[in-house]
C-alpha cells in the first residue's frame, strides 16, 4: 500500500518559517519525481516546488528564493523549507509522487496558515 504522509503544518506569523515533511512508503522512492502542491481558499491546486530523482529542482515564481525543496532517499522523505512566509502562502499543502511511468500518488495534505 502506497502512503504519503505530510507533517509540519501549522499556524505561523508573517515572516516566520515552517518545515514540511512527507514520509513515503510502498514505492521505490528514489525513482520518483517528488512535488509539493498547495490549494488556497477558493483557488485551484498549484505546483509549489518539485525535485526530480536526479535532484533537479524547480519552483513557482511566487516562492522562488523563500522555499527550498529537498529529499532524503535513505529516509524516503521529501521536505519543504518555507521561510519569510506571507499570508498568501496560506493553503493546504500536498505531497505528490510522480513516476516515469505509472500512477501518481498524493498525500492527504497539511494545513499551513500564515496570520498575525
MARDO-762428 format. One record per residue: residue in one letter; x, y, z of N, C-alpha, C, O in turn; residue number from 1. Coordinates in steps of 0.05 Angstrom, whole numbers, plus 5000, padded with zeros to 4 digits. Layout:
N
+---+------+------+------+------+------+------+------+------+------+------+------+------+-----+
: r :  n_X :  n_Y :  n_Z : ca_X : ca_Y : ca_Z :  c_X :  c_Y :  c_Z :  o_X :  o_Y :  o_Z :   k :
+---+------+------+------+------+------+------+------+------+------+------+------+------+-----+
: A :    X :    Y :    Z :    X :    Y :    Z :    X :    Y :    Z :    X :    Y :    Z : NUM :
...
+---+------+------+------+------+------+------+------+------+------+------+------+------+-----+
// end
This chain:
116
+---+------+------+------+------+------+------+------+------+------+------+------+------+-----+
: r :  n_X :  n_Y :  n_Z : ca_X : ca_Y : ca_Z :  c_X :  c_Y :  c_Z :  o_X :  o_Y :  o_Z :   k :
+---+------+------+------+------+------+------+------+------+------+------+------+------+-----+
: X : 5017 : 4976 : 5000 : 5000 : 5000 : 5000 : 5018 : 5025 : 5000 : 5036 : 5028 : 5016 :   1 :
: X : 5012 : 5043 : 4981 : 5027 : 5067 : 4979 : 5016 : 5088 : 4999 : 4992 : 5092 : 5001 :   2 :
: X : 5034 : 5100 : 5014 : 5026 : 5121 : 5033 : 5045 : 5145 : 5030 : 5069 : 5142 : 5029 :   3 :
: X : 5034 : 5169 : 5030 : 5048 : 5194 : 5031 : 5036 : 5209 : 5055 : 5013 : 5216 : 5054 :   4 :
: X : 5052 : 5214 : 5075 : 5042 : 5226 : 5100 : 5057 : 5252 : 5105 : 5081 : 5252 : 5111 :   5 :
: X : 5042 : 5274 : 5102 : 5053 : 5300 : 5106 : 5052 : 5308 : 5136 : 5034 : 5299 : 5150 :   6 :
: X : 5071 : 5324 : 5145 : 5070 : 5335 : 5172 : 5085 : 5361 : 5172 : 5100 : 5368 : 5153 :   7 :
: X : 5082 : 5376 : 5194 : 5097 : 5401 : 5197 : 5081 : 5426 : 5193 : 5091 : 5448 : 5197 :   8 :
: X : 5056 : 5423 : 5184 : 5040 : 5447 : 5180 : 5032 : 5459 : 5207 : 5036 : 5448 : 5228 :   9 :
: X : 5019 : 5483 : 5205 : 5010 : 5496 : 5229 : 5005 : 5526 : 5225 : 5004 : 5535 : 5202 :  10 :
: X : 5003 : 5540 : 5247 : 4998 : 5569 : 5246 : 5024 : 5583 : 5252 : 5038 : 5577 : 5271 :  11 :
: X : 5031 : 5603 : 5235 : 5055 : 5617 : 5237 : 5050 : 5647 : 5230 : 5033 : 5653 : 5214 :  12 :
: X : 5065 : 5664 : 5243 : 5062 : 5693 : 5237 : 5076 : 5700 : 5211 : 5095 : 5686 : 5203 :  13 :
: X : 5067 : 5721 : 5198 : 5081 : 5731 : 5174 : 5111 : 5735 : 5179 : 5118 : 5746 : 5200 :  14 :
: X : 5127 : 5726 : 5161 : 5156 : 5728 : 5164 : 5168 : 5703 : 5177 : 5193 : 5701 : 5178 :  15 :
: X : 5152 : 5686 : 5187 : 5161 : 5662 : 5201 : 5169 : 5640 : 5182 : 5168 : 5643 : 5157 :  16 :
: X : 5176 : 5617 : 5194 : 5185 : 5594 : 5178 : 5171 : 5568 : 5187 : 5162 : 5566 : 5210 :  17 :
: X : 5168 : 5550 : 5169 : 5158 : 5523 : 5174 : 5174 : 5504 : 5157 : 5183 : 5511 : 5135 :  18 :
: X : 5176 : 5479 : 5166 : 5188 : 5458 : 5150 : 5168 : 5435 : 5148 : 5160 : 5423 : 5168 :  19 :
: X : 5159 : 5430 : 5124 : 5141 : 5407 : 5118 : 5157 : 5382 : 5112 : 5178 : 5384 : 5099 :  20 :
: X : 5146 : 5360 : 5120 : 5158 : 5334 : 5113 : 5137 : 5316 : 5101 : 5113 : 5319 : 5107 :  21 :
: X : 5146 : 5299 : 5083 : 5128 : 5279 : 5071 : 5142 : 5252 : 5071 : 5161 : 5248 : 5056 :  22 :
: X : 5133 : 5235 : 5088 : 5144 : 5208 : 5091 : 5129 : 5189 : 5072 : 5105 : 5188 : 5072 :  23 :
: X : 5145 : 5175 : 5056 : 5133 : 5158 : 5034 : 5139 : 5129 : 5039 : 5162 : 5122 : 5047 :  24 :
: X : 5120 : 5112 : 5034 : 5124 : 5083 : 5036 : 5108 : 5070 : 5013 : 5089 : 5081 : 5003 :  25 :
: X : 5117 : 5045 : 5006 : 5103 : 5030 : 4987 : 5111 : 5033 : 4958 : 5100 : 5021 : 4940 :  26 :
: X : 5131 : 5051 : 4953 : 5141 : 5055 : 4926 : 5172 : 5056 : 4928 : 5183 : 5059 : 4949 :  27 :
: X : 5185 : 5054 : 4904 : 5214 : 5057 : 4903 : 5220 : 5086 : 4901 : 5221 : 5098 : 4879 :  28 :
: X : 5222 : 5099 : 4924 : 5222 : 5128 : 4927 : 5243 : 5141 : 4908 : 5237 : 5161 : 4896 :  29 :
: X : 5266 : 5130 : 4906 : 5288 : 5143 : 4892 : 5282 : 5146 : 4862 : 5295 : 5162 : 4848 :  30 :
: X : 5262 : 5131 : 4852 : 5255 : 5132 : 4823 : 5236 : 5155 : 4817 : 5231 : 5161 : 4794 :  31 :
: X : 5224 : 5167 : 4837 : 5202 : 5185 : 4833 : 5211 : 5214 : 4834 : 5228 : 5222 : 4851 :  32 :
: X : 5199 : 5231 : 4816 : 5199 : 5259 : 4820 : 5179 : 5266 : 4842 : 5156 : 5257 : 4841 :  33 :
: X : 5188 : 5282 : 4860 : 5170 : 5290 : 4883 : 5163 : 5319 : 4881 : 5179 : 5336 : 4871 :  34 :
: X : 5139 : 5325 : 4890 : 5130 : 5353 : 4888 : 5114 : 5361 : 4912 : 5102 : 5344 : 4926 :  35 :
: X : 5113 : 5387 : 4916 : 5095 : 5399 : 4936 : 5076 : 5417 : 4921 : 5084 : 5434 : 4904 :  36 :
: X : 5050 : 5413 : 4926 : 5029 : 5429 : 4914 : 5014 : 5443 : 4937 : 5016 : 5435 : 4960 :  37 :
: X : 4999 : 5463 : 4930 : 4982 : 5475 : 4951 : 4955 : 5484 : 4939 : 4953 : 5489 : 4915 :  38 :
: X : 4935 : 5486 : 4956 : 4909 : 5495 : 4947 : 4899 : 5514 : 4969 : 4893 : 5506 : 4991 :  39 :
: X : 4898 : 5540 : 4961 : 4888 : 5560 : 4979 : 4858 : 5562 : 4978 : 4845 : 5551 : 4960 :  40 :
: X : 4846 : 5577 : 4997 : 4816 : 5580 : 4997 : 4806 : 5592 : 4971 : 4815 : 5613 : 4962 :  41 :
: X : 4788 : 5578 : 4958 : 4776 : 5587 : 4933 : 4795 : 5587 : 4909 : 4789 : 5599 : 4888 :  42 :
: X : 4817 : 5573 : 4912 : 4837 : 5572 : 4890 : 4841 : 5544 : 4880 : 4834 : 5524 : 4893 :  43 :
: X : 4853 : 5542 : 4856 : 4860 : 5516 : 4845 : 4886 : 5506 : 4857 : 4902 : 5522 : 4866 :  44 :
: X : 4889 : 5480 : 4857 : 4914 : 5469 : 4866 : 4937 : 5477 : 4847 : 4933 : 5477 : 4823 :  45 :
: X : 4960 : 5485 : 4859 : 4982 : 5494 : 4842 : 5008 : 5482 : 4852 : 5011 : 5475 : 4875 :  46 :
: X : 5027 : 5479 : 4833 : 5053 : 5468 : 4840 : 5069 : 5490 : 4855 : 5070 : 5512 : 4846 :  47 :
: X : 5081 : 5482 : 4877 : 5098 : 5500 : 4893 : 5127 : 5494 : 4886 : 5142 : 5513 : 4880 :  48 :
: X : 5135 : 5469 : 4887 : 5163 : 5462 : 4882 : 5164 : 5432 : 4875 : 5147 : 5416 : 4883 :  49 :
: X : 5184 : 5425 : 4859 : 5189 : 5398 : 4851 : 5218 : 5391 : 4852 : 5235 : 5408 : 4850 :  50 :
: X : 5224 : 5365 : 4855 : 5251 : 5355 : 4855 : 5252 : 5328 : 4841 : 5237 : 5310 : 4848 :  51 :
: X : 5269 : 5326 : 4821 : 5270 : 5302 : 4805 : 5285 : 5280 : 4820 : 5297 : 5285 : 4841 :  52 :
: X : 5285 : 5256 : 4808 : 5300 : 5234 : 4821 : 5330 : 5240 : 4819 : 5346 : 5228 : 4834 :  53 :
: X : 5338 : 5258 : 4802 : 5366 : 5266 : 4800 : 5373 : 5290 : 4816 : 5396 : 5298 : 4817 :  54 :
: X : 5353 : 5301 : 4830 : 5359 : 5324 : 4848 : 5355 : 5351 : 4836 : 5360 : 5371 : 4849 :  55 :
: X : 5346 : 5353 : 4811 : 5340 : 5379 : 4799 : 5314 : 5390 : 4812 : 5295 : 5376 : 4816 :  56 :
: X : 5315 : 5416 : 4817 : 5292 : 5429 : 4830 : 5279 : 5451 : 4812 : 5293 : 5462 : 4795 :  57 :
: X : 5254 : 5456 : 4817 : 5240 : 5478 : 4804 : 5220 : 5490 : 4824 : 5211 : 5475 : 4842 :  58 :
: X : 5214 : 5515 : 4821 : 5197 : 5529 : 4840 : 5177 : 5547 : 4825 : 5183 : 5557 : 4804 :  59 :
: X : 5154 : 5551 : 4838 : 5136 : 5571 : 4828 : 5149 : 5599 : 4833 : 5164 : 5602 : 4852 :  60 :
: X : 5143 : 5617 : 4815 : 5154 : 5644 : 4817 : 5148 : 5657 : 4845 : 5164 : 5671 : 4856 :  61 :
: X : 5124 : 5651 : 4855 : 5115 : 5663 : 4880 : 5131 : 5655 : 4904 : 5130 : 5668 : 4925 :  62 :
: X : 5146 : 5632 : 4902 : 5160 : 5622 : 4926 : 5190 : 5621 : 4921 : 5206 : 5615 : 4939 :  63 :
: X : 5199 : 5627 : 4897 : 5228 : 5626 : 4890 : 5243 : 5644 : 4909 : 5236 : 5667 : 4914 :  64 :
: X : 5265 : 5633 : 4921 : 5281 : 5648 : 4939 : 5272 : 5646 : 4968 : 5287 : 5654 : 4986 :  65 :
: X : 5248 : 5637 : 4973 : 5237 : 5635 : 5000 : 5234 : 5605 : 5009 : 5238 : 5599 : 5032 :  66 :
: X : 5227 : 5588 : 4990 : 5222 : 5560 : 4996 : 5245 : 5543 : 4984 : 5257 : 5550 : 4964 :  67 :
: X : 5251 : 5521 : 4998 : 5271 : 5502 : 4988 : 5261 : 5474 : 4991 : 5252 : 5465 : 5012 :  68 :
: X : 5261 : 5459 : 4968 : 5253 : 5431 : 4969 : 5278 : 5414 : 4969 : 5298 : 5420 : 4957 :  69 :
: X : 5276 : 5392 : 4984 : 5299 : 5373 : 4986 : 5288 : 5345 : 4991 : 5264 : 5342 : 4998 :  70 :
: X : 5305 : 5326 : 4986 : 5297 : 5298 : 4991 : 5319 : 5282 : 5004 : 5342 : 5288 : 5000 :  71 :
: X : 5311 : 5262 : 5019 : 5330 : 5244 : 5032 : 5321 : 5216 : 5023 : 5302 : 5204 : 5034 :  72 :
: X : 5335 : 5205 : 5003 : 5327 : 5178 : 4993 : 5331 : 5156 : 5013 : 5318 : 5136 : 5011 :  73 :
: X : 5349 : 5160 : 5032 : 5353 : 5139 : 5053 : 5330 : 5138 : 5072 : 5324 : 5117 : 5083 :  74 :
: X : 5316 : 5161 : 5075 : 5293 : 5162 : 5093 : 5266 : 5162 : 5079 : 5245 : 5164 : 5091 :  75 :
: X : 5267 : 5160 : 5052 : 5242 : 5161 : 5036 : 5225 : 5186 : 5043 : 5201 : 5184 : 5047 :  76 :
: X : 5238 : 5208 : 5045 : 5224 : 5232 : 5055 : 5232 : 5256 : 5037 : 5255 : 5259 : 5029 :  77 :
: X : 5212 : 5273 : 5032 : 5217 : 5298 : 5018 : 5208 : 5321 : 5037 : 5189 : 5318 : 5052 :  78 :
: X : 5223 : 5343 : 5035 : 5219 : 5365 : 5053 : 5213 : 5391 : 5038 : 5220 : 5393 : 5014 :  79 :
: X : 5200 : 5409 : 5051 : 5196 : 5436 : 5040 : 5202 : 5456 : 5063 : 5186 : 5458 : 5082 :  80 :
: X : 5224 : 5469 : 5061 : 5231 : 5490 : 5080 : 5219 : 5516 : 5070 : 5225 : 5525 : 5048 :  81 :
: X : 5202 : 5528 : 5086 : 5188 : 5552 : 5078 : 5197 : 5575 : 5097 : 5192 : 5574 : 5121 :  82 :
: X : 5209 : 5595 : 5086 : 5218 : 5619 : 5100 : 5203 : 5644 : 5091 : 5191 : 5644 : 5070 :  83 :
: X : 5205 : 5664 : 5107 : 5192 : 5690 : 5100 : 5164 : 5686 : 5091 : 5155 : 5697 : 5070 :  84 :
: X : 5149 : 5671 : 5107 : 5121 : 5665 : 5099 : 5104 : 5689 : 5098 : 5107 : 5708 : 5114 :  85 :
: X : 5085 : 5689 : 5079 : 5066 : 5711 : 5075 : 5038 : 5700 : 5079 : 5033 : 5676 : 5076 :  86 :
: X : 5019 : 5718 : 5085 : 4991 : 5709 : 5087 : 4981 : 5694 : 5062 : 4964 : 5676 : 5064 :  87 :
: X : 4990 : 5702 : 5039 : 4982 : 5689 : 5014 : 4993 : 5661 : 5011 : 4985 : 5647 : 4992 :  88 :
: X : 5011 : 5653 : 5029 : 5020 : 5625 : 5028 : 5001 : 5606 : 5043 : 5005 : 5582 : 5043 :  89 :
: X : 4981 : 5618 : 5056 : 4961 : 5601 : 5070 : 4947 : 5582 : 5050 : 4936 : 5591 : 5030 :  90 :
: X : 4948 : 5557 : 5057 : 4937 : 5536 : 5039 : 4939 : 5509 : 5052 : 4953 : 5506 : 5073 :  91 :
: X : 4926 : 5490 : 5040 : 4932 : 5462 : 5046 : 4955 : 5453 : 5028 : 4953 : 5456 : 5003 :  92 :
: X : 4976 : 5442 : 5039 : 4999 : 5434 : 5023 : 4999 : 5403 : 5020 : 4995 : 5388 : 5039 :  93 :
: X : 5002 : 5395 : 4995 : 5001 : 5366 : 4988 : 5027 : 5357 : 4977 : 5041 : 5371 : 4962 :  94 :
: X : 5035 : 5333 : 4985 : 5058 : 5319 : 4974 : 5049 : 5302 : 4950 : 5027 : 5291 : 4950 :  95 :
: X : 5066 : 5300 : 4930 : 5060 : 5286 : 4905 : 5083 : 5269 : 4897 : 5106 : 5278 : 4898 :  96 :
: X : 5078 : 5244 : 4888 : 5099 : 5227 : 4878 : 5092 : 5219 : 4849 : 5071 : 5208 : 4844 :  97 :
: X : 5110 : 5226 : 4831 : 5105 : 5224 : 4802 : 5127 : 5206 : 4790 : 5150 : 5214 : 4789 :  98 :
: X : 5119 : 5183 : 4780 : 5139 : 5164 : 4770 : 5145 : 5169 : 4740 : 5129 : 5184 : 4728 :  99 :
: X : 5166 : 5157 : 4729 : 5170 : 5159 : 4700 : 5146 : 5147 : 4684 : 5138 : 5158 : 4664 : 100 :
: X : 5135 : 5125 : 4694 : 5110 : 5114 : 4683 : 5094 : 5104 : 4707 : 5104 : 5098 : 4728 : 101 :
: X : 5068 : 5102 : 4702 : 5050 : 5092 : 4723 : 5035 : 5113 : 4738 : 5036 : 5137 : 4731 : 102 :
: X : 5021 : 5105 : 4759 : 5003 : 5124 : 4773 : 5018 : 5145 : 4789 : 5040 : 5140 : 4798 : 103 :
: X : 5005 : 5167 : 4793 : 5014 : 5189 : 4810 : 5000 : 5186 : 4837 : 4977 : 5180 : 4839 : 104 :
: X : 5016 : 5191 : 4859 : 5005 : 5188 : 4885 : 5005 : 5215 : 4900 : 5022 : 5232 : 4895 : 105 :
: X : 4985 : 5218 : 4918 : 4982 : 5242 : 4933 : 4979 : 5236 : 4963 : 4969 : 5215 : 4971 : 106 :
: X : 4989 : 5255 : 4979 : 4984 : 5254 : 5007 : 4957 : 5266 : 5014 : 4942 : 5275 : 4996 : 107 :
: X : 4951 : 5266 : 5040 : 4925 : 5276 : 5049 : 4925 : 5306 : 5054 : 4904 : 5318 : 5057 : 108 :
: X : 4949 : 5318 : 5055 : 4951 : 5347 : 5058 : 4956 : 5355 : 5087 : 4948 : 5342 : 5106 : 109 :
: X : 4969 : 5379 : 5090 : 4973 : 5391 : 5116 : 4968 : 5420 : 5114 : 4977 : 5434 : 5095 : 110 :
: X : 4954 : 5431 : 5133 : 4945 : 5459 : 5133 : 4968 : 5477 : 5142 : 4980 : 5473 : 5163 : 111 :
: X : 4973 : 5498 : 5126 : 4991 : 5520 : 5133 : 4975 : 5545 : 5134 : 4963 : 5553 : 5114 : 112 :
: X : 4976 : 5559 : 5157 : 4962 : 5584 : 5160 : 4982 : 5605 : 5169 : 4995 : 5602 : 5189 : 113 :
: X : 4983 : 5627 : 5153 : 5001 : 5649 : 5159 : 4984 : 5673 : 5167 : 4971 : 5685 : 5150 : 114 :
: X : 4986 : 5680 : 5192 : 4968 : 5701 : 5202 : 4980 : 5712 : 5228 : 4993 : 5698 : 5243 : 115 :
: X : 4975 : 5738 : 5232 : 4983 : 5751 : 5257 : 4960 : 5751 : 5277 : 4963 : 5761 : 5299 : 116 :
+---+------+------+------+------+------+------+------+------+------+------+------+------+-----+
// end
